[in-house]
Amino acid sequence: MAASYEKLSADFTALLAKDDEAGVTKLAKELLESPEPAVKGVACLAVAKLRLQTELTMHGPESQVFAPANEALKFFKESDERHGEASALNTLAQAYLISGDAATAISTAKDAMRLAAGFRDKTLAASVQDSLCQAFQSQGDAAKALLAAKERVSLLEAARSEDESHLRTTADALSTLADLQQKRGMKEASKATAEKMAAICEKIGDKDKLALANKSISMALVQSGKADQAPNRIKALAALQRAMGAVERSSHDDFKKWWYEVEDLGGVDRRDVEKELSKMREHGDGVSIDNFLREVDFPYVEKVSGQVIHGFTRRHFYINFRVGGIQYGPRFQCVTGYRVGDEGGKALAHLKPCSHSDAWELQIGYHTGILDGTLQSGACFGSPVY
């Protein structure tokens, strides 16, 4: 029976990887006719995972993942299929996380981890640690999220697999860890983690993820005061000069384009920026330059405002939508905070791809969650968003 479970699980994994909804549904219906509880469990779990993929983008007030995942859990317990039981619990943890119940997500993931820790194949245990990392981040517990991210990487590295899909998963895990280390001020650790990621990306020929790794390395070096060693240094300086050229031309669109490029590359520090600004002020109108920079909300210029600004959190932002009957999935919760001036004033939203995003999503020019987030911002504010 174990071999049958493994074979069917692999079949469903392949179909889910291709987003073959029709294929998953057809095979699940066939297997639900089986008298074997473990086979029925695999079918129910596949349906739950299919719904989970959909709800990562958008879901209603109640998740549709719980029913098939709980059915799968029941069948796996009946057949004593412990791997299936751990996988079903991890899927339930993800469903709780999407529904906004981080505490239950954590307790469910820990139940899954108690089972998965004893398996020879550590892939499932690594996936459970990913669920824990996301749940801790949702609670704002950066320390525990970091520990879960470290454990995930350790489990994946311990497998010593050269399979391409495994290496891609490891690269994603390293990317998450490097980002968390950087946010905690662990500059050297973040750099070392990103360098491991870069080595894997070079091996599998993934240019997009390699660019993400180089950005992490560059940002770690900038934080360490070693911006001149950043792999993205030349490109970042070129983008900075073009951004400053846009300031001289008073071109808002060009400035935003090139400043986004500077931030995305991460290879320059504050001293580089101030050096370029000093050059411009020597040969231009400093007041006009500063006024332009305030208009584009440039971070390295003194703000002057007589307006009262009210700040709100991401949680407050999306509660407004829930009260109105709209509940966005994690990948579409990209507004991380916003500020609103007094009536008739301006509003400012900060948008960032959520932690559920895959590495490739962070590289595309028009992230769907970001685009939708701009519309969400306008709808919530009822005033211009910049």
N, C-alpha and C positions, 0 to 999 in steps of 0.2 A: 504493500500500500504506500510505503514511503516513496518508492520510485514513481508510482503513479502520481502522487501529489507533486513531486518535483517536476515531472514532465509537464503536467497540466499548468503548473505555476509558470514555468518557462514559456509555454505557449501563450498564456494570457499576457505575460510581461512583454513579449514581442508585439502583440496586437496593441497593447496600451501605448507602447513606445511609438507606434505608427499612428496613434489617434484613430484607430480603426474601430469606431463605435459599433458599426454594424457587425463586424467580425466578433467583437467581444460579446455583444448581445446574443448573436446566433449560437455561439459555442456555449455560453452560460445556460441558455434555454435547454440545450441538448443534455448538458451535464446535470441539470436539476432533476432530470428523470431518473438518475442513477439511484440505486438503493444504498450506495456507500456514503456515509456521512461526510467523510473527508473530501470526496469528489464534490458533493453539494456545497461544502464549505469553500472550496476553491472557486466555484461558480459565483457564490454570493459575494465573496471578497473581491472578485474581479469587477462585479457590478458596483460595489462600494467605491473601489478605486477609480472607476470610470466617472462616477458622479463627483468624486473628490476633485478630479482634474477640471471638471466643468465649474465647480463651485469656487475654485481658486480665482476664477475670473469674475463670476457674478453668482449670487445666491439669494434666495428669498429669506423671509423671517425665520424659517425652520429648515435645517439641513436635511437633505434627502439621503445622506450617507449613513446615518445611524441605523436605520432598519436593516439593510443588507449586511452591514458590518457586524451588527449584533447577531444576526442569523448565522453568519460565518463563524463567529466566535462560539456559538452554541454547538454547531456541527463539529468544529475542531476539538472542543472539549469532550464531546461524545465519543470521538474516534481516537482521543489521546494524541492528536497531531499537534505537538507543542510548537513547531515552527510556524504552522498556520495560525495558532492561537496568538503567538507574539506578533505576527504580521497584522492580524485583525485588530489587536489592541493598539498598535501603532497607527493604523488607519483611523481608528476611533479618536486617538489623541489629536491627529491632524484635523478631524472634523470638529472637535471641541475648540481647537485653536481658531479655526475659521469662524466659528459661532461666537467668538469673543470670550470663551470660558477658559482662560489660561490656566487657572488653578486645577481644574479637572483634567485638562490636557496634560499637565505635568504628572499628576498622580497616575493617569492611565499609561503614559509613556514609561513611567517607572515600573509599572506592572509588566509592561512589555520587555523592559530591560532585564528584569529578573529572570525571564525565560531566555531571552536572546543571548545573555552573557555566557551561557553554557554551550552554545553551538560552536562547532568547529569553524564554520563559515561566518566570518565576522561582519559580512555586508549588512545583514539586517540590524545587528547591534549598532552599526555606524548610522544607519537610517534613523533609528530610534534616538540616538544622540542628536541628530539634526533636528528632530521634532522637539526635543528638550531645549536645544539652543534657541529655536524660534520662540518657544513658549516663554523662556526666561527673558528674552529680548522684549516680548510683548508686555511683560510685567515690569520692564525697566531694570531688571537685575543683571547688570552688565558682567559682574564677577562670575555668576553661575553660568551665564551664556558663554563666556570665554572658556570656562572649564569644560562645558559640553562640546564646544567646537574643537578644543584640544583633543578630547577623548575620541571624537569622530575621526580626526586625522590619524591618530595613533592606531585605531582599529583598521582603517583603510590601508595604512602603510604596512601593518603587520601581515596583511594578506599577501603582499609581495607579488601581486598579479600584474602581468604585462598586457592584459586584455585592454583594448582601447576604451571600451565603455567604463571599465573600472578606473583607468587613468583619468578619464574626463571627470568622473565623480570625485576622484581625489583632488584634481585641480580645483574644482568648485569648492570643496571642503577647505582647501588651503586658502582660497580667495576669501572665504568667510572669516577664517581665523586671522588672516593678515589685516582685514578691515577692523575686526574687534580689537586686535592688539594695538593698532594705530590709534583707535579712539581712546584706549586706556593709557596712551602715552608710552607704550612699549616699543620704542623706535627700532632698536636693534633686532628684537624678536620679530617684529613685523617685516623688516627687511629680509631676514633669513627665511621666513615663511614664504614671502613673495618670490624669493630666488628659487626655492624648491618648486613653486608653481610654474615659474618661467621655464625651468628645465624640463618639466613634464610637457608643457605646451609646445616647446621646440621638438620634443620627441614625437608627439602625435601630429605636429604640423598645424596646430590651431592658432592662426594669427590673431584672431579676435581676443582669445583668452591670454595670449602672450602680451598683447597691448595692455590688457587689464593688469597683468602681473607687473609690467614695467611701470605702470602708473603707481602701483602700490610701493614699488621699490623707490621710485622718485620721491614720493610723498614722505616716505620714511627718512630718506636722506635729507630732504629739506628740513624736516623736524629736527634732525640731528645737527643742523648747521653745515651740511655737506652738499648743498644744492649743486655745486660744480661737478659732483660725481654722478648725478642723476642720469640714467640712460635716456630720459626724454629731454635732457637739458637743451640741446640745440633747437629742437622743434618748439619747445616751450618759449625760449627766448625770441624766436622768430614770430610766434603768435603774439607775444607781448608787444613787440615792436609794431605789429600791424594793428593791435588794439589801441596803442598810443597814437598811431596815425589816424585812426578813426576819431579819436578825441580832438585832434587838431582840425579835422574836417567837420566836427560836430555831427557825425553820423551815428545816430543811436543804433540802427540796425547792424551796421558793420562792427561797432564796438561790442555789442552783445554777442555777436557771432564769434569774434576773436577772443573775447574775454572768457567765453564758455570753453573755447579751445585751450586757453591757458590753464583754467581750473581742471579741465579733463586730463591734461598731460601731467600736471603736478610737478614740473621740473624747475620752478622758480620760487624764490622766497620774497618776503616783504622788502628786503634790501634792493633786490632787482627792480621791483616795482617803483620804489621811491627814487631810485637812480634815474629811471626813465622819466618819471614825473618832474624831477629837478631839471632835466635837460629841456623839457617842454616849457617850464616856467621861465627859464632863462631867456627864451626867445619868443615867448608869447604872453598873452594876457592871463595872468595867474587867476584873477577873479573869474573870468569867463570859463577857464578850464575847470576850476573848482565847482562852479555852478553846473556845468555839464555833467561832471562826475557825480554830483548829488542827484541830478535828474535820473541818471542810470543806476542809482543806488550802489555806487562803487564802494567797496569795503574800506579802502585806504584813504578816505577823505572825511574831514570833520563834518558831522551832520548838524544842520541848523534848521530847527523847526519850532514854531510856536504852537503847534497843534498837539492835543492830547492823544496819545496812541494807546489803544487797548489791545493787549496780547492774549491770544487763546491757543490752546493746545490741539493736537491732532484728535485726541479723544473727544473734546468738546465739539470739534468740527463735524465729526461723523455721527455724533449723537443727534445733532440737528437733523441730519438726513433720516436717521432711524425713527425719530419722532414723526417725521413726515411720511413714513412708510417705505423708505428706500434703504436697503442694507447692501453696501458694497462689499465684494470679496476682497481678500488681502491684496491682490495684485492691482486693484483699482483704488486702494487707500494710499495715495501718493502725496497727499497734502500733509506735511509733518508739523505745520504750525502756521498761524496767520496773525496779522495785526490789522486793526481797523482804526482809522481816525474818527474824529467827530463827524456828525452828520454833514454830508457834502464833501468830506475829505477823501483821501485816497485809501486804498486797501492793498495789503501786501501778503501774498501767499508764498510759502516755501514748499517746493515740490521735489520729491526724490523717489526713485523706484523702491518698492518695499523689499523687505528682507527675503520674501518668497521668490523674488525674481531670479531666474537662471542667469548665468554669467553672460550668455549671448544677448539677453534682453538689455543688459546695461550698455551694450555697444551700439545698438541701433539708433539712428538719428531721430526717429519719431516713436518713442515708447508709448504704447497705447494707453497705459495707465496715466502717464504724464499728460497726454493730450486730453483724456477725459477729466483729469484733475483740474485742468484750466477751466473747463466748463462747470465742474463742481464748484470751483472757487467763485466764479461769476454768479452762479445761482444762489450760493450761500451769502455772499457779501451784499449783493444788490447794488454794487458800486464798482467802478473800474478797478481792474487787477493789474498790477505791474510786476 
